[in-house]
Amino acid sequence: MYLLTVTESFASAHALRDYGGPCERLHGHNWRVEVTVAARELDGRGLAIDFRVLKGHLTEVCRRLDHRFLNELEPFDRINPTSENLARHLALEMEQRLGGTEPAVWVYEVRVWESGGASAAWRNEESE
């Protein structure tokens, strides 16, 4: 299996619900997002997907979140805007954009860094 990773960053604020600590108050992060995609085959050029295309998709997804209050955006108006939920949300958004690629490419893992020393990841267990 081939794995390719691209990164992007954005700044946004959130307030964790039912947290019982200071993160329940409005605060912000300079998020770093790493998206790893997987492919079992390569195209005739020897590529699973062009890095430029993959990075473009991630940039579009992150642009929607940049300089926003996450709690006001779907799905975080209903679910807690934790790093874990953000990682899963970004994975689903990327999956929608990658559907129908040839050769088949799918999201393997999304890791969200809320600081230099703290990250959460969502991994597609079905792809292993």
N, C-alpha and C positions, 0 to 999 in steps of 0.2 A: 504494500500500500504506500502511496506517495502522500506526504504531508507538506502543505505550504502554509506559511504564516505571514500575515500582514498586521500592522499596528496603526492605530489612529488615536487621537486624543481630543477631548472636549472638556469644557467647564460647565458645570451646572450645580444647582442647589437641590437639596431635598430635606425632608423632616421625617424621621422614622416614626411610625405609629406604634403605640403600645410598647415603647422601648424601655421606659423607666429610667432614663439617664439623659445626659446632655445632648445626645444625638437626636432626641425627640424635638429639639428646637431647630429652627431653620439654620442650615449650615451648607457650605459648598465644598466641592472637590474639583481638582483638576484630574479627571479620569483618564486612564490609559487603557485602551482596549486592544487585546490580541485575539485575532480570529485565525484559527487553524482549520483548513479544509483538507479533505481526503479525496483521493481518487485511486481506483484500482488499475486504470489504464491511462496511457498518454495518447495525444493526437498524433497526426503524421509529422508534426514539427518537433515532437518530443516534449510537449507541454501538457500538463493537466488542465491548467487555466493560466492565462496571462496575468502576471502580478498586477499589471496596470488595471485590468478589468476588475480583479478582486479588490484592490485598494479603492477603486472608484465606487464600488458597491458599499464598502465600509464607510467611506467618507460621506456618502449620501445618508446612510443610516445615522451616523453620529451627528450630522448637521442638524437633524430634526431635534436633537437633544441639547445642542450647544447653547449656552447662556439662557437656559430655561429652568423653571422650577418644576422638577420632575413630578411632584405630587399633582400637578394640574394636567398632566399629559396622560393619554391612554397608554398602557393599561394601569399606570401608577395612580390614577385617580381612584382605582378600586383595590389594587394590591399594594403592599408595602414596597416603597422604592429602595429596597436593600440591594447591596451589591450582587447577591445571589439572584434575585429576581431580575436585576438589570442584565446580568450575563445571559440568562435564559431568554429574555425579551430580544436581546441583540442577536442571539442564535436564530430565533424564529424569523426575525426580519431578514437576516442574511439567507436563510434557507429559501424564503420566498423569491429572493433575487437570483438564486442559483438554480432554481428549478428548470429542468430542460436543457442543461448544459451538455455538450458532447465533447469529450467523454464525460460521463457522469461525475460530478463533483458535489460533495455534501459537506456540511459543517461538522467537523470532528470535535472541536472545543472552542469555547469563548472564555477568555480570562479577562476580568475587569479589575484594574488596580485603582483603588480609591486613594491610595497614598503610596509612597515608595516602598513601604514595608507591609502592605496589607492588600490581598487580592482574594477574589472569589472566582470560581470557574464552574461552567456548565459543560458537561461532556455528553456526546451522543453515544450512549452505551450500545446502541444497535449497530454501530459501525465497526466495532472491534471484533 
